[in-house]
């Protein structure tokens, strides 16, 4: 027979696995985000990043996502073909390209924000009810998971 703590740990691990599967499965669902093209999860998050920061180079995006510049370049090419982003020469450094949203990219960016406002509301209400200590425990747990993921790859 397991102790109460062991049973709680087992349940926590089960819930964590369910959560990671749910997150992984959302990446397979494509949406249009108020455009005429299919946009995948990784693509909309690149659009989100460009919309949030406006003046980003490929190396900036790679650093923020923790992926290679080559992977970012490939994704940018796909988004260019979908008319969601454009590359522009950086006026301060002619050898570097800035990534910017097109009008269609702006529509996708705003639709994505609206999507999250609607779908994340319950989570934010839950988090607002927690104490500073409880929030710190969640933050530390999430940081630990990210750190473990970084060392595993």
PEKAJO-V591725 format. One record per pair of residues at least 24 apart in sequence whose ideal C-beta (glycine too) atoms are under 10 Angstrom apart, sorted by sequence separation. I is the first residue (numbers start at 1). GAP is how many residues later the second one is. D is the distance in whole Angstrom. If there is no record, write none. Layout:
BEGIN
<<I & GAP & D> <I & GAP & D>>
END
This chain:
BEGIN
<<73 & 24 & 10> <75 & 24 & 10> <84 & 24 & 6> <42 & 25 & 9> <79 & 25 & 10> <80 & 25 & 10> <84 & 25 & 9> <46 & 26 & 8> <50 & 26 & 9> <79 & 26 & 7> <82 & 26 & 9> <72 & 27 & 9> <47 & 28 & 10> <42 & 29 & 9> <46 & 29 & 6> <50 & 29 & 9> <58 & 29 & 9> <79 & 29 & 9> <45 & 30 & 10> <46 & 30 & 8> <57 & 30 & 10> <43 & 32 & 6> <46 & 32 & 9> <47 & 32 & 7> <42 & 33 & 7> <43 & 33 & 10> <46 & 33 & 7> <55 & 33 & 10> <57 & 33 & 7> <50 & 34 & 9> <51 & 34 & 10> <40 & 35 & 9> <43 & 35 & 7> <44 & 35 & 10> <47 & 35 & 10> <50 & 35 & 6> <55 & 35 & 8> <42 & 36 & 10> <43 & 36 & 6> <57 & 36 & 9> <60 & 36 & 10> <47 & 37 & 6> <55 & 37 & 10> <59 & 37 & 8> <40 & 38 & 9> <46 & 38 & 9> <47 & 38 & 7> <58 & 38 & 8> <60 & 38 & 9> <61 & 38 & 7> <39 & 39 & 10> <43 & 39 & 8> <46 & 39 & 8> <57 & 39 & 5> <58 & 39 & 7> <60 & 39 & 9> <39 & 40 & 8> <44 & 40 & 9> <57 & 40 & 7> <58 & 40 & 9> <43 & 41 & 8> <56 & 41 & 10> <57 & 41 & 6> <58 & 41 & 7> <37 & 42 & 9> <43 & 42 & 9> <56 & 42 & 7> <57 & 42 & 7> <39 & 43 & 7> <55 & 43 & 6> <56 & 43 & 5> <37 & 44 & 9> <38 & 44 & 8> <54 & 44 & 9> <55 & 44 & 9> <56 & 44 & 9> <37 & 45 & 4> <39 & 45 & 7> <54 & 45 & 9> <55 & 45 & 8> <36 & 46 & 9> <37 & 46 & 8> <53 & 46 & 9> <54 & 46 & 7> <35 & 47 & 8> <36 & 47 & 9> <37 & 47 & 7> <54 & 47 & 8> <35 & 48 & 9> <50 & 48 & 9> <35 & 49 & 7> <50 & 49 & 5> <51 & 49 & 9> <49 & 50 & 9> <50 & 50 & 7> <51 & 50 & 6> <33 & 51 & 9> <50 & 51 & 6> <47 & 52 & 10> <46 & 53 & 8> <48 & 53 & 10> <47 & 54 & 7> <51 & 54 & 7> <50 & 55 & 7> <51 & 55 & 7> <47 & 57 & 10> <51 & 57 & 9> <52 & 57 & 8> <47 & 58 & 6> <51 & 58 & 4> <46 & 59 & 10> <47 & 59 & 9> <50 & 59 & 8> <51 & 59 & 8> <47 & 60 & 10> <48 & 60 & 9> <49 & 60 & 10> <47 & 61 & 5> <48 & 61 & 6> <51 & 61 & 8> <52 & 61 & 10> <47 & 62 & 5> <51 & 62 & 8> <44 & 64 & 7> <47 & 64 & 10> <48 & 64 & 6> <43 & 65 & 9> <44 & 65 & 8> <47 & 65 & 7> <48 & 65 & 8> <39 & 66 & 10> <35 & 67 & 10> <37 & 67 & 8> <44 & 67 & 9> <45 & 67 & 8> <35 & 68 & 10> <36 & 68 & 8> <44 & 68 & 5> <48 & 68 & 9> <35 & 69 & 5> <39 & 69 & 6> <34 & 70 & 9> <35 & 70 & 8> <33 & 71 & 10> <35 & 71 & 10> <36 & 71 & 10> <37 & 71 & 8> <44 & 71 & 9> <33 & 72 & 10> <34 & 72 & 10> <35 & 72 & 6> <39 & 72 & 9> <34 & 73 & 5> <35 & 73 & 5> <39 & 73 & 8> <33 & 74 & 7> <34 & 74 & 7> <32 & 75 & 10> <33 & 75 & 4> <34 & 75 & 10> <32 & 76 & 8> <33 & 76 & 8> <34 & 76 & 7> <35 & 76 & 8> <31 & 77 & 9> <33 & 77 & 9> <34 & 77 & 4> <33 & 78 & 4> <34 & 78 & 9> <32 & 79 & 8> <33 & 79 & 5> <31 & 80 & 8> <33 & 80 & 10> <34 & 80 & 9> <66 & 80 & 9> <31 & 81 & 9> <33 & 81 & 9> <34 & 81 & 9> <33 & 82 & 7> <66 & 83 & 9> <31 & 84 & 8> <66 & 84 & 7> <66 & 87 & 9> <16 & 125 & 9> <20 & 125 & 9> <12 & 129 & 10> <16 & 129 & 8>>
END
